[in-house]
């Protein structure tokens, strides 16, 4: 069994042929998918997808790029959205992206902290986006964990090895995307090689970041098999065993789903 822990099924082109997309994923062993929220106005689409597709679960959250457009969002609002459907099992994606700075840093930090408070109150895992903001992301997570515990998933990890192991010290799980298969990602591959198996999840982040040998094409959940093949070879574990490990890790973080 495979679980795609992070995809965007409400984005084109997948949204245009969702039934076929899910059938291809299921055929290739992807039993469950977690489709991720990035802005409030598209959340209705996510609710519709999870309501009409048994294998799909969802999250609610505001991407750091969108923080400037959601300055009114607070933890209560986030919790109310989560409570609209029991298949909303994650908070996010939220976090910090200082590479593009599409939103002001202060707006990103405030929005991120509201998501953390919601995660603390509900004990629903927080799905974190972090880019060019390792120190700030770590310090905010560390500070908030001292206040009250919460569950952390770092999605599409592309950071340094030092950052990865500091995140493990916070109890975080770390998700690998197709980026790890890229030729230029040798350092990232070496980081995942050293990470403990019981803290790794896998994702597509589709329709983005298609893995080798499909790089450059619109990504989709069925392509996750290429990322798993790469990681299982890297770690000298059989494909099926690595599928089982990452599935168990998903359930340990998000709880059993059916």
N, C-alpha and C positions, 0 to 999 in steps of 0.2 A: 504493500500500500504506500502511496505517495500523497503528501499534502503540500499543495502550493500555498505557502503561508502569506503570500502578498502578491496580489494582482489587481488590475483595474478593469473589471469586466464591463463597466459602464462607459469605457472609452472606446472610440472607434479604432480599428475595424472590428474588434470582437463584439461590440454591442450590436453590430449590423447582422451578425450571424451567430448569435449566442448559443443557440441549440447545437449547431454544428461544432462550435468551439468546445463546448462541454463534452460532446460525444467523443471528439478526438482525444480530449484529456482523459476521460474515463477509460477509453480503449487502451491508452498507454499506461494505465495503472494509477492515474491521479483520482483518488476517491473523493477527496474533499478539497475545497478551495476557499480561501479567505479573500474577499474583495474589499478593497480599502477605500475609505472616505478621504477626500482632500479638501472639500468645501461644503458649506451647508446647503447650497442651492441644488446640488446633485444628489443629496442624500435620499430623496424620494426614489430615485432610480435604483439605488442600492437596496432599499427596502423592497422594491418590486422584484428585483433579481433574486434575493434570498427567499422571498415568499413563494416564488414560482419554480425554484430549483432546489431540490432536496439536498444536493451535494454542496451547495454554496452557503457560506456564512459571511458575516460582514463586520465592519467596524464603523465608528463615527469619530471624525476628527477633522482638524483644520491643518493643512500643510503649511509649513513656514512661509512659503511663497505667498500664501493667501492671508497671512496674519493681518496685513494692512486693511483688508476688506472685512475683517471679523473682530474688530476691536471690542465689540459689545459682548462677545462670547465669554461666558464664565463657566465654572465647574458645574453649577446647577443646570445650566442649559445643556451641557454635554451629557450629564446623567439622565436628564429628561429624554434626550434623543435615544440614548442606549435602551431605555426602558420601553421604547416603542415596539421592540421585537426581541424575543428571547434568543434569536439567532445573531444578534449583535454581540460579539464576544471579545472585541478589542476596542481600545481607545487610541485614535490616531488615524493617519500618521501625523505626528506632530514633532516639533523639534526646532533645530536651528540650521539655517543654510546661509553661511556668510560668504559663499562663493559667488552667488548671483546677487544677493541682497535685494531681491524683488520687494521685500518688506523691510522696514526699518528694524534694526537690531532690538530696540526696546519693545517694539510691537511683537516681534518673534518671541522674545523671552517671556513677556507677559502671557501670551497665548500658550506657550509651552507649559508654563507653571500652572495655568488653569487646568490643562489636561492632566498634569501630574496630580493635582488635588482631586480631580475626579477619579483617577486610578487609585489613589489612597482610600477614598471613601467607598469605592465599589469593589476593590481588589480585582478588577478586570485589567488584564495586561495592557501596558502602555507600549505602543508601537512607535519607535523613535527614528526620525530622519535626522541625520547629522552629516554636514559637509563643511569642511574648512572651519570647524567650530569645536575641535576636540576638547580643548581646555574648558571652554564655557559649558559645553554639554556635560562633561564629567562633573564639574563643580556644582552645577544645578542639581543633577541627579543625586550626588553625594549629600548635598545639603538637605534635600527633600527626604532622602531615606532616613536621615537622622531624626527628622520630625515624625515620620510614620512610614512604615514599610509599604512597598508596592512592587508589582512585577514589571520587568523590563524586557523588551525585545528590541534589539538594534537591527533595523531592517537594511538590507542591501549594504552590508558593511564593506567599506573601501578604505578604511583608515589604517593607521600604523599598528604594528604588532604591540608596541607599548600601550597604545590606547585600548586595544582589544583585551589585553590581560588586566588592565585597570578596570575595565567594564566587568570582566568576570569576577573581580573582587567585590563588585557591587551586587553580584548575583544575577547579572544579565545573561540572557540568551542572545546569540549572534547568528544572523541569517546570511546565507550566501546566495548571491544572484549569479546570472550569467557572466558578470564582470570577471569573476574568478577564472573563467576559461580563456580570457583574452591573452594574447601573447605578451602584451605590455604589463600584465598583472602578476608577474613572477613573485614579487614581494608579497602580494596579497595571498597568492596560492601557498606560499611558505608559511604565512600566518595561520591559514586554515589548517595546514598540515599539523601545526603544533597545538591548535586549540583542542581541548578535551571533547571527545565525541558526544558526550552527554549534554553539551551546551550549544549544539549546532542545529539550526533549521535551514530549510531550503525554500527558495522562492523564484518566481520569474520576474516580478515587477512589470509584467506584461501590460501594455504592448511595447514596453521599452526593453533595451538591453538583451536582445536575443543572444544566446550563447553560441560559441563556435560549435559546429560548422555553419550556423545559420545567422551569424552576425551580420547586421545591416538590414535584415528583414524585420517586419513587424513581429514582435514576440507574442507567444500565446502559451497557455498553461501546459500543453502537451510537450513543449520544448524543454521542460524542466528535466527530462530524462538525460539530456546531454550534460547538464550541470552535475547531476548525481553521478553519472558515469565518470566525469572528470574527478570529482571529489573522492569517489570510492577507490579509483586507481591511485590517486594521490596518497590516500591513507592506507592503501593495501588492504582494503576491506571489500568483500563481494558487493555487487550492486544491490542485491536483495537485502543483505544485512544492513547496508547503509540506509536503504529505504526504511527499514524497520527502526533503526536508531533515530532517524530524524522524525519519524511519525510518533514514536514514543516521547521524544522531546516536546513535540507540539502538544500532545495530550497532557504532559506534565505541566506545561505552561498555561494552556487555555482550558484544561479540563476535558473530560470525555465528551464527545459529540456523537450524535447519531441522526 
